[in-house]
């Protein structure tokens, strides 16, 4: 039966791609579900590699970016503001913002990587494209945290979810960032498959 399934996928590249994608995503989805439901695991993950180091990179980069722009800020790692330890940052005189592991884009990065890994292509090219994609995702995350801290620069009593532009346009930053990052990841995936198709056509034309 297993041989029949494998032979079926070999004859159908799209089916094989979907099968590979499922194998890559299903264990990660299960692990993330367990993570969200177990406080002890959340505590452990928040101070372990790679979550702690990725959060460190994002928040320290955001803090540095704000400092370069002339906005003095404070940054610390604390367990007093959330159910597990987080990096907390605020501009002097403004409200604090913090980043949890669910805000790091780990799920989005893994989905993007899984799509590239599940498709056909040379390993080195795949690795390079995945690294570029992860860099873009985290660059957006750094810009997001910097922007949110800047928005709260003159509002020391603001709620962590109450953000506004020009005192009129209010938004939930999770929704805005999720929509933006999904659009960008979708574009990167389309570009990957479009470039693969062009390479294939050029190879056949020779």
Residue pairs with C-beta under 8 A, 6 or more apart in sequence:
8 15
9 15
9 16
9 19
10 16
13 120
17 118
17 119
18 118
20 117
20 118
21 114
21 115
21 118
24 110
24 114
24 117
24 118
25 110
25 111
25 114
28 107
28 110
28 114
32 106
32 107
34 41
35 41
35 42
35 45
35 101
36 42
36 102
39 83
39 84
42 83
42 84
42 101
43 84
43 85
45 51
45 84
45 101
46 52
46 55
46 84
46 85
46 86
46 100
46 101
47 85
51 101
51 104
51 106
54 104
54 106
54 138
55 86
55 87
55 99
55 101
55 104
56 87
57 138
58 87
58 99
58 104
58 138
58 141
58 142
58 145
59 75
59 87
59 89
59 99
59 145
60 75
61 142
62 89
62 142
62 145
62 146
62 149
63 73
63 75
63 89
65 142
65 143
65 146
66 73
66 91
66 146
66 149
66 150
67 73
71 91
71 149
71 150
71 153
72 91
72 92
73 89
73 90
73 91
73 92
73 149
74 89
74 90
74 92
75 87
75 88
75 89
76 87
76 88
77 85
77 86
77 87
77 88
78 85
78 86
78 88
79 85
79 86
81 88
81 96
81 98
82 98
82 100
84 100
86 98
86 99
86 100
87 98
87 99
88 96
88 97
88 98
89 96
89 97
89 98
89 145
89 149
90 96
90 97
90 149
90 152
91 149
91 150
91 152
91 153
93 153
93 154
93 156
94 149
94 152
94 153
94 154
94 155
94 156
95 152
95 155
95 156
95 157
95 158
95 160
96 152
96 160
97 145
97 148
97 149
97 152
97 160
98 160
99 145
103 141
103 174
104 141
105 137
105 138
105 141
105 181
108 137
108 181
108 182
108 185
109 133
109 134
109 137
111 185
112 130
112 133
112 134
112 137
112 185
112 188
112 189
113 130
113 133
113 134
115 189
115 192
116 126
116 129
116 130
116 133
116 189
116 192
117 126
117 130
119 126
119 192
119 193
119 196
120 196
121 196
129 192
133 185
133 188
136 184
136 188
137 181
137 184
137 185
140 177
140 180
140 181
140 184
141 177
144 173
144 177
148 163
148 173
151 163
151 164
151 165
152 158
152 163
161 172
161 173
161 174
162 170
163 170
163 171
163 172
163 173
164 170
164 171
165 171
